[in-house]
C-alpha cells in the first residue's frame, strides 16, 4: 500500500477538484458564465496528455538503447493512454466552444493543431500495426515516436503563438489569471491538474501491466 | 584520438561527396525523377487551371503549395522506397549511415529546389500569378523545398523499413508536414501582398528552426534505423 500513495493522492485530488469545481464560487463573467468551471477539466486533460507522451518518448529512447520489449510496451501503452486524454481534451473543448464561441469546431488554431498532434500519434499506432515482426516494430516505431515528438511540441506550443486564437491568453485575450483575483480558482485548478496527471499515469500503469501479463502468458 | 576523429570527419565528407555524385549520376542517366515529377507538376497545374474557373490569389497560393506537397512526396519517397534490397546492402557495407542520410537529404534538397523553381515559373506563367515580392517568394520556395526534403527523406526511410511503402508514407508524413505547410502558406501570402520583409522574419526563423530540429533528430536516429 505504501508504494501506491500516489494513486490514492490522484483519486482524492480528482474527487476534490470535481466536487469543489462544481460547488465553489467562480468569477462572474459575461458570455462564459458558469461554463468557466470547465477549466478544471479541459486544461488538465492536455497537461496529462503531454506528460504521457513525454513518458512515451522517454521509453522509446530507452528501448532503442536496450532493445528490451518491456520498454517498447511501456512506450506504446503511454501513447494509448495519452491519446485517450487528447480525445477527451478535444471533446471537453468542443463542448465549451459550443457554449462560448457558438460553434463546437470554431477553426481556432489551437483546436486545429491539437487535432493534428493527435493524428500524429494515430499515425504512430497505425505504423505499429503495419509491421509484424516484433523487434523490427519496436525499433521503427520508437524512431518514429522520437522523430514526431519535437514536431508535436512545435504544433502545440510554437505555432499557436504566431497567430490569433480565441483561447484566453492568446491574440490579445486576457488569460484566466486576470480574472482570478483572489486565487480562488487556483485552489481548485492546480490540484485538478496534478490529480488528472496522476490518474493518467495510473491508467498507463494498468494498461502496461495488463499487456505485460498477456505477454508472459503467451510466452509460457 | 583527435587525429582519428579528424580522419573520420574527412572520411565522412568524402563519403557524402561520393554518394551525392552517385545519386546525380543515376539521375542523369535515367532522368526519371526530374522529368517524371516535372510532368506530374505540369499536368496537375493544367488540371487545376481547367477546373478552377476563377480564383482569388489566396486560393492560388494555397493550391501551389498543395501541388508541391504531392509532387515532393512522389519525388522524395523514391529515395529509399525504390532502392533495391541488394543495393541497400551494398551501400550498407561501404558507407556510414550518417553519410547516407546526409547525402540523400542534400540530393533531395537540390532536386526539390530545381523542381520548385521550375514549377513556380510555370505556375506564374499559366495562372498569371505575380507575387508582389518575388524575391521573398523565391526564398520561401527554397526554404519549403528544403523542409520537404529533410522531412520526407527521413519518413521515407522509416516507411521503406516498415515494408509497405506508399500508403504508410502519406500517413506518416502528413501530420509532420502540416506545421511546415501552414508556416509556408503564411510566409508566401506575406510575399504576395508585398508586405515589408521584417514582418516575415518570424516565419523564416521558424522554418529554419524546424529544419535544424528535423535534420538533427534524423542524423541521431538514422544509424539505429539503418542497422538491421
Boltz contact constraints between the chains, C-beta under 6 A:
constraints:
  - contact:
      token1: [A, 64]
      token2: [B, 224]
      max_distance: 6.0
  - contact:
      token1: [A, 116]
      token2: [B, 175]
      max_distance: 6.0
  - contact:
      token1: [A, 116]
      token2: [B, 178]
      max_distance: 6.0
  - contact:
      token1: [A, 119]
      token2: [B, 175]
      max_distance: 6.0
  - contact:
      token1: [A, 120]
      token2: [B, 175]
      max_distance: 6.0
  - contact:
      token1: [A, 123]
      token2: [B, 171]
      max_distance: 6.0
  - contact:
      token1: [A, 123]
      token2: [B, 172]
      max_distance: 6.0
  - contact:
      token1: [A, 123]
      token2: [B, 175]
      max_distance: 6.0
  - contact:
      token1: [A, 126]
      token2: [B, 171]
      max_distance: 6.0
  - contact:
      token1: [A, 130]
      token2: [B, 162]
      max_distance: 6.0
  - contact:
      token1: [A, 130]
      token2: [B, 168]
      max_distance: 6.0
  - contact:
      token1: [A, 131]
      token2: [B, 162]
      max_distance: 6.0
  - contact:
      token1: [A, 140]
      token2: [B, 161]
      max_distance: 6.0
  - contact:
      token1: [A, 140]
      token2: [B, 162]
      max_distance: 6.0
  - contact:
      token1: [A, 143]
      token2: [B, 221]
      max_distance: 6.0
  - contact:
      token1: [A, 143]
      token2: [B, 225]
      max_distance: 6.0
  - contact:
      token1: [A, 144]
      token2: [B, 158]
      max_distance: 6.0
  - contact:
      token1: [A, 147]
      token2: [B, 217]
      max_distance: 6.0
  - contact:
      token1: [A, 150]
      token2: [B, 213]
      max_distance: 6.0
  - contact:
      token1: [A, 151]
      token2: [B, 176]
      max_distance: 6.0
  - contact:
      token1: [A, 154]
      token2: [B, 179]
      max_distance: 6.0
  - contact:
      token1: [A, 155]
      token2: [B, 179]
      max_distance: 6.0
  - contact:
      token1: [A, 159]
      token2: [B, 179]
      max_distance: 6.0
